[in-house]
Amino acid sequence: MSDEDHGRDQASMQIHSGQVSVGDMLSNRGTFEIPKYQRNYAWDDSQVVSFLKDLDLCRAGREGKKRRHHFFGSIVTAAAPVANSTRQNNELIDGQQRLATFMMLMVQLKQAMLQLAIEAKAAGNEPLQTFLTTKAGIIADRYEAFRDTINMTVVPVPRIRMSLPDQPFFDALLRGANPPATRKSHTLLAAAFGMIGQHLGSIVNAIADATDKAAALEIIMQVVEQDWTVIHMAANERKDAYMLFQVLNDRGLSLTEGELLRASTLEAIEPVAPANVMEAVEKDWDDILSGRELEVRKGLQWVYASQVGDWPGRSTLLADLTRNLFPPLAAEAALTREQGDEVARSVASLRHDFSILSDIMGGEWPLPAHQAIRAWDKDRLRLLVVHLRQVDCLPLLIAASTLTPQRFSDIVQALERFCFRYSIMVDGPPLEAIAIYNRHAVDIRRAPDDYRPGALIQDLSDLVARLAPDEVFKQRLEALHYPRSESRKPLKYFLTTLEHYVRWFDDGAQGRPDCRDRTRVVDFENSTIEHIYPEHAAQPDQALEPYLDSLGNLTILGPEDNDAAGDKSFADKKRYLAPSHSLLNRQIADEAGWTVDVLLRRQERLVEMGLKVFRP
């Protein structure tokens, strides 16, 4: 969609907005209904504690005769008329967590007032009892239920109707029952309701006089009705509300497209899908949105790029996801059974990709065990994603997980060597590399059985030749040194990786870089960089001092050997280097002494190895 088209869409949206108090929102704006397949209640203890702190700050302001305003952000709704009804019904697109928590506060406030009224009656304080029961009745009438007229019958309708799995539990909770929690959202609702009740109880119990207790509860009611505000953005059409949602999300308000996709897919297939399909799709969405250390918005972008070959627009992400990942929904028409099955398969595919992505981002090998794949192969993936933090290639890795384990490993190794050279050392333009990654992701998905990594390797090699050529890369390698104030990971990665290819290099470096011993893995996390000529030499060598932090004077040792070698002389360090599992260290130990010439010769050798090893 062009910016001009986007602007026209926004201009044509019918949105009514205004800042209103929470009390007005809940009592005068009709009823609010969470789409039955939208996400469930998700506030945890920390968010409820923050909510109660906001309450205390505003309460303290009123007690000090200085009202304190608190803005709770925006509430986005779409008009959802009810046939033969007199009420304004709002479909709640964004704001469920806040409105549900507001409602729980008002119900707990009512309960606290009724409990205090019982105590006032027992004490013979009839005026206070009357005041409290009247105020409790006002809360019930204004906030808990709307008296609607449907087909000439007046019926109470909940002011807030939660999503399908939460509504019966929420309703029972507000009625004072103790319903069993059968899902995480129920546990969170019960915890929030209990925390709010306990907090109000602690406020009341800290006051001795009954009238002062009632006054404290009255202040809380005033805070909600007058001092707390939201901006209610009400759209006439759901599509306009979704577009508004997208614009707000683009401005950094952390809304979740995944939740809207969940609701729209489930609502679309419900009329045509059997119960087992509905259950499977709900479970797939629960897995996708479960928050396994993976930001859903970024995950959707990576999966989209993996399947489509391009990035979705920042301000059109929701529309792009719908159009390209769930084509039957784009027509905004009732689905056939076949289309419903297609949507269900698309959700299952998305869940599978998210599972693969979660494994990869955690540095875990995403494919089943295979005799050709060793710990070394798996470690290369971990180094690429976790330690080198290369995320632009994630769409390609997701797609490559559909290949055989050996071909997946070949792609990982090519990416690892390419990314270190192109992205980390030379800082090549990322968009050039991303275009290659995404194009090959689509090629893999189109025909995984026919795909060969050679095509990717050739494209990456061509890009290296253009934008990260040997002369530039060589300069960057020669400048590698022991950093005093920045990350040492690139240097450590370079040295540990050369260790895996030293035998191939010494044998003539023919063909593609090849690790000759895949049974051994260098412990990247625990290995340390060691100065061969020590940092604090007992007998300083003025010739070597200028080269202390240079590449030729550095090697890798395990933490125990590093501590033991410490600031010892080269002659003493040789007894740690000679028996090392590292061939590079054994080669250092073969030197008769450690001089400037030896150091520079070693540095030249390491740079030459780097030029041979770090190519796709």
N, C-alpha and C positions, 0 to 999 in steps of 0.2 A: 504494500500500500504506500503510495507516495505521501509526502508531507502535506501536499495540497488536499489529497483525498482524506487524509486523517483529519485535517482541519475542518473539511466540510462535514465529516461525520460528527465531530465534536460540536460544530455549530448547530447541527440539526437535532442534537440531543435535547430532550425536554427534561430538564433537571430543576427541581425546586429545592433551594437550600437556605438554611438559616441557623443561627446559633440559638439554641434553646436550653433551658435548664433540664437536668435529668428528670426532675419531677414532672415538667411539662411533657417531656418526651414519652414518659411511661403512662401518663394519665390522659393526655389530650390528643395523642397521635394515633389512636386506634389500637390495633393489635399487631404483634410482630411474630412472624412465623419463619423459623429457620427451615430452608429447604430440607426435606426429610433425609436426603442423602449427603448433605453437606457435613463437614467435619463435626465431631462431637466436642463436648466441653473439654478444654485443654489447659486451663490455668492450674499451675502447681502452687505449692505452699509459698514460694518466694514471691509470686505475682500477687497472691492474696495478701501477703504481709505488706507489700508495697501499696496495695489498695487501701488497707486499713491505716497505713501511715498517712496517706492523703486525707483520710477521714479525720485523723487526730489533728493534723495541721489546721484544717479548716474549722474543726471544733474549737481548738484553742484560740483561733482568731475571733470567733464569735464570743467566746467567754471573756476575751479581752476587749470586747466592744470594737474590734477591727475585723470586719468581714474579709475573708480571704477567698478569692476566686480560684477555682481549679478547673482547667480545661482538659477533657478526656479524649479529645480527638474527634474523628468523623465517624458517623454511622451512615452506611450506604444501604438504601432499600429500593425495591421495585414495587410498584403497585400490583396488588394481587387480589382483585375483587372477588367476593364470595357471592354466588348466586342467591337471590332472594334475601340478601342481608342488608342491614343499614350501616354496617361498620366500615371504616377505612382499614383495610388489611394490608400490611406491609410485609413483603418477602425480604428477609434480612440477608443482604449479600455480604456485608462486613460489619462486625460489631457484636457478634454473639456473646463472646466472653464477657464483655463489659455489661451488656444488658442483663444477662443471666445473673451476674454477680450483684448488680444493682438490685435486682428483684429479690435475691436471697437476703440482702441487707434489709430491705423494707419488710420482708416477712419476719426476719429475726427481730427487727425493731418492734413490730406488732406483738410478737410473742413476749418480748421483754416488758412492754406496756401492760399486757394482760396479766403477767405474773405479778407486776408491781400493783396492779389494781386489786388482785386477790389479797395482797398484804395490806393494802389500804383499807379494804373492807374489814379484814380481821382486826385492824386497829381502830375501827369506827370512824374513819376519815372518809365520809361519804362524798364530799365535793371532789376530793382527789381521785376517788374511785370512778366517779362519773366522768371526770376529765380524761382519765386514762382509757377507759373503755370507749369513749367517744372518739378519741384520737386513733385507737386501734381500729375502730370501725371505718374511719376515714381512709386509713391505709388499705384496708381490705377492699373498699368500694372503688378507690381511685386506681390502685396499682395491681391488684391480684387478678381481677376478672372484669370483663366488659359485658355489660348487659345488652345483648344483641336481640334484635327482633327478626326472626326467621319464620316465614310463612305464618305470620300472625301469632307467633309464640315468642315470648321473652325467654332467652336462654343465656346462662353465664358462659363466657368464652375466656379462656386464659389470656391474659395480656401478652404473655410470651409463650410460644409453643416451640419446644426444642426439636432437634432432629429426631428421626424415627427411633433410634435405639435409646435416646436419653429421655424422651418426653414422659413415659410412665414413671420412671424413677424420679425425675425432677418434680412431677406433680405430687407423688407420694411424699417426697422430702418436704415440700412446702406445706403439705397438710399435717405435718408432724409425725408421720409414720417413720418406721425404720426399715426401709426396703432393702433387700439383699443386693449387693453390688455384683453384677455379672460381667462387667467390662471396666477397663481402666478409667473411662470417662465417668462412670458411676462413682468410683472411688474418689476421683478428684472433686466431683460435685459434693459428695458427702463430707469430704475434708474441708472444702471451702465453706460449706454451710455451718459446719461445726466450729471452725475458726472464727467466723463472724459472730456466732452466738456467744462463744467464750469471750471474745473481745468486748462485746456489749455488756456481758455479765461482769467483767472486771471493772468496767467504767462505773456501773451501778453499785457494785459491792464496795468500791472505794469511797463512796459517799454515805454519810451517816443519816442525814435527814431525808425522809421520804419525799417531801416536796422538792428538795434539791435533786433527788434521783430522777423525778419526773421531768424537771427542768433540763437535766442533762440529755434525756431521751428526746425532748422537744427540740433541743438545739441540733441534734443529729438529723432530725426530720427536716429542719430548716436548711441545713447544709445541703442535703440531697435535693430539696425542692427549689433552692434559690442559688446556692453558691457553686454547685457542680454543673458544668455545661458541656454540651457536645454540639457539633455541627451536624444537623440532619440533612443529608443529601438524598432527596427522594426523586427517583426516576419514574416516569410513566410506564416504561418498557424495561423488561429484564435485560435485553441486549444493551440498552443505554446504561443501565446500572453496571453491567460488566465492563463496558468501555470506560466508565468513570473509575471503576475499580482498577483497571489497567493503568490509567493516567496517574492515579494516586500511588500505585505501586512503583511506577517509573520515577516518582519523586521521593522514593526512599522510605515509604511508610510500612515496609515489610509485610505486605499482604501476600497471600499465597495462591498463585494460579492453580496449583495442584488441587487445592480444596474445591475450587470451582469446576475443574475438570472432573473431579470425582462426582460432584453433584450432577453435572450436566449429563455425564455418561450413564449414570444409574437411572436418572429420571427418564432419559430417552429410551432405554431398553426395557424399562419396567413393563410397559404394556405388552411386549412381545416375547420377553425372555421367561423361561420356566424358572422355578424357585432355585434349582441347583445352580443355574447360570448366574442368577442374581447373587447368590451366596458366594460363588467363586469370584465374581467381579468385586464385590465388597471386600473380600479377603485380600485380593490383589492390591486394591487401593490402600488398605490398611498397611500392607507391607511397604508400598511405595512411600507412604507419608509417615512412616514410623520414626523418622529422624535418626537413623543409624549413623551419626557423625557425618551426615551428608546433607548439605543445604539443598532443599527440594528445588528451588528456582534454578540454581546452577546445574543440578542434576538433569532437570528438564531441558535446559539449553544444550548440555553435552549429548544427551540421548537424541535430541532433535537433530543436531549436527551430524551425529553418527548415522541417522536414518535418511536424512534429507540431503546432506552434503553442503549445507549452508547454515549460517547462524540466524535464529529468529530475531525479529526487530525488538529493541528494548521496549518500545511503547506499543508494540503489537504482538507481544509474546503470546498472550492468551488466544488471540485470533489465529496466529500462525500455528500454534500447537493443535488447535481444533481442526483447522483446515487440512493440515498435512499428516497428523497422526491419527485423526478420527474423521476421515472424509464424510461418512454418512451424517455427521452432526452439522456439517457446514451448511447443508440445505435448509436447516431449521424446519424440517417437515417430519411428520410421523414416520417412524422406521418400520420396515418390513421385518419379518423374522430373520431373513438372511442378513439384513443390515445389522440387526441386533447382535447376531452371532459374530459378524465382522468386528463390531465395536468391542465385544467381549474378548476376541482374539487380540485386538490391538492393545487392550489394557493388560492382558497376560504378557504380551511382548514387552510392553513398557516395564512391567514388574520384573521380568527376566533381566532386562538391560540395567535396571536400577540395582539388582542383586549383583550383577557382574561389576558394575561401576563401584559399588560399595566395597567389594573385595579388592579391586585394583587400587582404589584410593587408600586402602589400609595396607597396601603392599603384599596382599595375599594372591597367590596363584589362582586364577579363576577357573582353571580347567581340571578335569579328573587326572589322577595319577597316571603316568605313562613311563615305560621303561627307558625311553630316550631322554626324559627330562630329569635332570639332577638338581640338587640344591643350588648349584651355581646358576642355572638358568633362572630359577625362581628369585634368587638374590638380585639378578640384574633388573627385574621388574621393580623390586623394592627400592633399589638405588635410583632408578629413573623417576619414580613417582614420589616416594617419601623423602629421599635425601636431596635429589636434584630439583624436586618440586616442579616437574614438567607436567602441566595440566592441559596445555593446548592440544596435546596428542591423545587425550582421553577418548574423544569420539572414535578415533581410529582404533584404539585398543579395545573398546567395547565391540566394534564390528569384528576385529581380528579374533575375538574369543570364539567366533563361529568356525574358525579354521582348525586344522589339526594342531596338536600341541607343539610339534616341531616347527611348523610354519609360524605359529604365534610367537614362539621363542625367537625365531629368526627376525621377526619384526621388532620385538622388544630390543634385541641386541643392536639392530640397525638404528633404532630411535635413540637408544641410550648414547651411542657413540656420536650420532649426528647432533643431538641436543647439547651435549657437552661442548662440542666444537662450535656449532652455529649459534646457539642461544646463550650459553653461559660465557664462553670465552670471547667470541667475536661480537655478540649482541646483534645478530642479524635481524632484519625486519620480520616480526612475528607473522604478519599477514601472509607473507610469501610461503612460509612453512605451513601455516594453518590451511591454506588453500590446497596444498598437496595432501595433508592429513585427511581432510574432509572428502576430497575427491576419491581417494583410495578407500575410505570407509564405505562409500556408496558402491564402489566397484566390488568390494568384498561381499556386501549384502546382496548385490545383484546375482552373483554367481560364485559362492564360496568354494565350491568343489573345483572350479576352474582357475581360481586366483593363485598367482605365484608372487611371493615377496620381491622377486627380482625387479618388477616394474616400479615398485615403491623405492627400492634401493637406488635404481637408476635416476629417478626424479630427485631424490635427496642428494645424490652425488652431483647432479647438474646444478642444483641450487648452491651446494658448497663451492663448486668451481666458480660460480658467478659472484657470490656474496661472502664467502668465507674461504678464499683461496689460501694455498700453502704459505705464501709470503706474509699474509696478514696473521694467520693462525700461528706461524712460527714466531712472529714478534710477540704475540700474546703469551705463548708458552715460555719464551725467554724471560719475560717479565714476571712470571710466577715466582712468588716468594712467600716466606712465612709472614702472615699478616698479624699485626699487633692489635688492631682495633676492629677487625671485620671477620666475617665467617671464614673458617679454615676448611669448610667442607669441599669446595672445588679443588683445593690443593690436595687434600687427603684422598678425594675420589680419584684424581689423576694418578697419584702414586700407587694406590691400591689396585687400580685397573691395569696399569702397566705390568704389575706383577703377574697378572693372569695371562699376559700375551708375550712375556719375555722369551719363552722358548720358541714360539712361532717367529718372533723377530730375529732371534739368533740363528734360526734355521734358514734365513733368507727373506722372510716376510713376503712370501709368494701368495697370491690370491687374496681372498677376503680374510680379515683378521680372525684368528682361530685360537681359542683357549685349548691348550693341549692336555690340561688336567682339570676336568670338571668335578672331580671328587672333593676338591678343597675350596673352601670359601673363606675369604679374609673377613674377619669380624670388623665391619666398618664402624659400628657404634663404639666398640671398646678399643680399637687400635688407636695409636697416638703418633703424632709427628715428632721425630727425633732429630736433633741437630747432631750431625756427625762430628764436626768441630764444635765443642760445647759452648753453650751460652755464657757460662761463667767458668772459663778455663782457669785452672790453678796456675798455669804458666801461659799467659796470653801470647798468641802468635800474631804479630802486627800485620803480617802479610795476609792471614786468613780472616782477620776481624772484619774487613769490608764485605766479605762474602758470607757472613754468618747466616743470614736469612735467605740466601739465594737458593734456587732450586737444586743445584748440584750438591749442596751441603745438607740436604734433607732426605730422610727416609722414614719408613713406617716400622714401628715396633709394637708389640703387645704392651699393655699397661705395666705389667710386672717388670719386663725387661727394660722398659723406658725408665722406670723409677730406679732400677738397679744400675743402669748405665749412667744416668744422671750427667754429671759434669766430668766424668772420667776422661782420660786421654784416649786418643785413637787406639793406641796399643792395648789399653785395658778394655775398650769397647769391642775389640775384635772377638773376644771370647763370648760375647753375646750375639755378634753378627754371624760368626762362622757356623754355629750349629742351627741357625735359623731355618725355619721352613721356607723362608723367602729366598728365592734365587737371587734377586737383586741385592739382598743383604749379604749373601755369601760371596757375591762378586765384589762387594765393597771390602769384605774381609780379606780377599785375595791381594789387595793392594799392600805394598810394603810400608807405605806411609801415607799420611793425608796432607797433601800439599796443594797449593793453588792450581798447579798444572793438572793434578789428578782430579781435583774438584771441577775444574772447567771442562775437562774431558768427559767426566761423568754427566755434567749438565748438557753438553752437546749431544751425548748419547740419548739422554732422556727426551730431549726435544725431538730428535730424529725418530725415536720410538713413537712419540705422540703423533707425529705427522703420518706415520704408517698405520697406527692403531685407530686413530679417531677419524675414520671415514665410514660412511654408511655400509 
